[in-house]
Amino acid sequence: MSLTGKAVWLTGASSGIGEALVPALLDAGVRLTISARRADALADVAARHPGASLHVLPLDVTDREAVHRAASDVRAQWGHIDIALFNAGTHIPVQAQTWSADDFRALIDVNYMSLVYGVEAVLPDMLARRQGHIAGVASVAGYRALPTAAAYGASKAAAILMLDALRFDVERQGIAVSVINPGFVRTPLTDRNRFHMPGIIDAPRAAALIVRGLEHRAREIHFPALFSWTMKLLRVLPYPLYHRLVMWNTPE
Ligand SMILES: NC(=O)c1ccc[n+]([C@@H]2O[C@H](COP(=O)([O-])OP(=O)(O)OC[C@H]3O[C@@H](n4cnc5c(N)ncnc54)[C@H](OP(=O)(O)O)[C@@H]3O)[C@@H](O)[C@H]2O)c1
């Protein structure tokens, strides 16, 4: 399905995958609202697209009331929301020695509850219109436990499960739900990593794959193919075998 003329709300648009999605979505012909906390960074992104159908809406996605107000603003701007693309998120590695519940709460808030707030804010209007598309960026790290990803993986697993469950309720009412599970993508988030990131791709490539998946209203958009299919295969291994494999590949 062509995205031309669709009203799209994108969060996390000030850097990384979200920033790369802006030109990709505009090239596909959408009317776009972009959100993130840093208003200056959003203004810089917008300045690169003079004359585009682009609306800037700074937002902290962990603030439930603000998410609701923002959804109303997007509807006021474009009339309705065709596609809500919830991409904002972050990663905090956790280790046993520095284990803190604060990290878990922070990641659950930004990677999971923000999606719940977003769905709460856009779903009633989509149900009333019997059309719409909700897409959330999770991660292949949500498939199965990985070292240092106790908090991140749990937040992304929750996001995957929530969106997959929502789909059962809304698909027959004309609403598509896409779960987006990237492998490694080169962004400010992964620039912090000091380990080898197998199969890493550039953000514009990730954005192109996401746009193609949205055009197909795909239930899952996962990439890069070799890496994400490997992660899917690992998901079905019996746990003792999976544990051994991960331990073999984890330096002391
Ligand atoms: N890069 C990867 O390899 C990879 C792999 C799998 C999944 N992902 C997921 O992809 C998404 C984008 O990640 P990225 O790699 O592009 O990271 P990034 O470059 O750090 O971008 C994260 C974006 O989220 C926004 N954001 C963070 N907290 C927010 C908040 N409380 N309210 C509003 N916006 C917030 C940031 O904007 P502000 O700071 O301006 O608020 C920024 O625009 C995340 O959900 C991430 O978990 C990334």
Ligand as a Chemical Component Dictionary entry (heavy atoms), coordinates in Angstrom:
data_LIG
# 
_chem_comp.id                   LIG 
_chem_comp.type                 NON-POLYMER 
_chem_comp.pdbx_formal_charge   0 
_chem_comp.three_letter_code    LIG 
# 
loop_
_chem_comp_atom.comp_id 
_chem_comp_atom.atom_id 
_chem_comp_atom.alt_atom_id 
_chem_comp_atom.type_symbol 
_chem_comp_atom.charge 
_chem_comp_atom.model_Cartn_x 
_chem_comp_atom.model_Cartn_y 
_chem_comp_atom.model_Cartn_z 
_chem_comp_atom.pdbx_ordinal 
LIG N1  N1  N 0  20.632 1.093  16.881 1  
LIG C1  C1  C 0  20.381 -0.213 17.035 2  
LIG O1  O1  O 0  21.247 -1.061 16.766 3  
LIG C2  C2  C 0  19.023 -0.667 17.498 4  
LIG C3  C3  C 0  18.751 -2.038 17.472 5  
LIG C4  C4  C 0  17.521 -2.477 17.890 6  
LIG C5  C5  C 0  16.555 -1.582 18.301 7  
LIG N2  N2  N 1  16.838 -0.258 18.321 8  
LIG C6  C6  C 0  15.792 0.654  18.765 9  
LIG O2  O2  O 0  15.595 1.637  17.783 10 
LIG C7  C7  C 0  15.080 2.827  18.377 11 
LIG C8  C8  C 0  15.923 4.005  17.945 12 
LIG O3  O3  O 0  17.244 3.794  18.417 13 
LIG P1  P1  P 0  18.525 4.521  17.799 14 
LIG O4  O4  O 0  19.572 3.490  17.671 15 
LIG O5  O5  O -1 18.135 5.327  16.633 16 
LIG O6  O6  O 0  18.944 5.428  19.058 17 
LIG P2  P2  P 0  19.276 6.980  19.195 18 
LIG O7  O7  O 0  20.110 7.465  18.065 19 
LIG O8  O8  O 0  19.795 7.129  20.578 20 
LIG O9  O9  O 0  17.840 7.663  19.061 21 
LIG C9  C9  C 0  16.878 7.515  20.062 22 
LIG C10 C10 C 0  15.767 8.493  19.803 23 
LIG O10 O10 O 0  14.782 8.340  20.820 24 
LIG C11 C11 C 0  14.517 9.607  21.402 25 
LIG N3  N3  N 0  14.150 9.478  22.798 26 
LIG C12 C12 C 0  14.832 8.840  23.790 27 
LIG N4  N4  N 0  14.195 8.987  24.955 28 
LIG C13 C13 C 0  13.084 9.729  24.699 29 
LIG C14 C14 C 0  12.039 10.242 25.502 30 
LIG N5  N5  N 0  11.973 9.999  26.833 31 
LIG N6  N6  N 0  11.067 10.958 24.917 32 
LIG C15 C15 C 0  11.114 11.224 23.580 33 
LIG N7  N7  N 0  12.070 10.763 22.767 34 
LIG C16 C16 C 0  13.058 10.042 23.333 35 
LIG C17 C17 C 0  15.818 10.397 21.231 36 
LIG O11 O11 O 0  15.558 11.786 21.193 37 
LIG P3  P3  P 0  15.801 12.825 22.382 38 
LIG O12 O12 O 0  17.084 12.456 23.070 39 
LIG O13 O13 O 0  15.866 14.149 21.653 40 
LIG O14 O14 O 0  14.611 12.718 23.250 41 
LIG C18 C18 C 0  16.234 9.944  19.835 42 
LIG O15 O15 O 0  15.571 10.677 18.859 43 
LIG C19 C19 C 0  15.113 2.566  19.896 44 
LIG O16 O16 O 0  13.829 2.146  20.310 45 
LIG C20 C20 C 0  16.117 1.438  20.025 46 
LIG O17 O17 O 0  15.925 0.669  21.198 47 
LIG C21 C21 C 0  18.049 0.233  17.932 48 
# 
loop_
_chem_comp_bond.comp_id 
_chem_comp_bond.atom_id_1 
_chem_comp_bond.atom_id_2 
_chem_comp_bond.value_order 
_chem_comp_bond.pdbx_ordinal 
LIG N1  C1  SING 1  
LIG C1  O1  DOUB 2  
LIG C1  C2  SING 3  
LIG C2  C3  SING 4  
LIG C2  C21 DOUB 5  
LIG C3  C4  DOUB 6  
LIG C4  C5  SING 7  
LIG C5  N2  DOUB 8  
LIG N2  C6  SING 9  
LIG N2  C21 SING 10 
LIG C6  O2  SING 11 
LIG C6  C20 SING 12 
LIG O2  C7  SING 13 
LIG C7  C8  SING 14 
LIG C7  C19 SING 15 
LIG C8  O3  SING 16 
LIG O3  P1  SING 17 
LIG P1  O4  DOUB 18 
LIG P1  O5  SING 19 
LIG P1  O6  SING 20 
LIG O6  P2  SING 21 
LIG P2  O7  DOUB 22 
LIG P2  O8  SING 23 
LIG P2  O9  SING 24 
LIG O9  C9  SING 25 
LIG C9  C10 SING 26 
LIG C10 O10 SING 27 
LIG C10 C18 SING 28 
LIG O10 C11 SING 29 
LIG C11 N3  SING 30 
LIG C11 C17 SING 31 
LIG N3  C12 SING 32 
LIG N3  C16 SING 33 
LIG C12 N4  DOUB 34 
LIG N4  C13 SING 35 
LIG C13 C14 SING 36 
LIG C13 C16 DOUB 37 
LIG C14 N5  SING 38 
LIG C14 N6  DOUB 39 
LIG N6  C15 SING 40 
LIG C15 N7  DOUB 41 
LIG N7  C16 SING 42 
LIG C17 O11 SING 43 
LIG C17 C18 SING 44 
LIG O11 P3  SING 45 
LIG P3  O12 DOUB 46 
LIG P3  O13 SING 47 
LIG P3  O14 SING 48 
LIG C18 O15 SING 49 
LIG C19 O16 SING 50 
LIG C19 C20 SING 51 
LIG C20 O17 SING 52 
# 
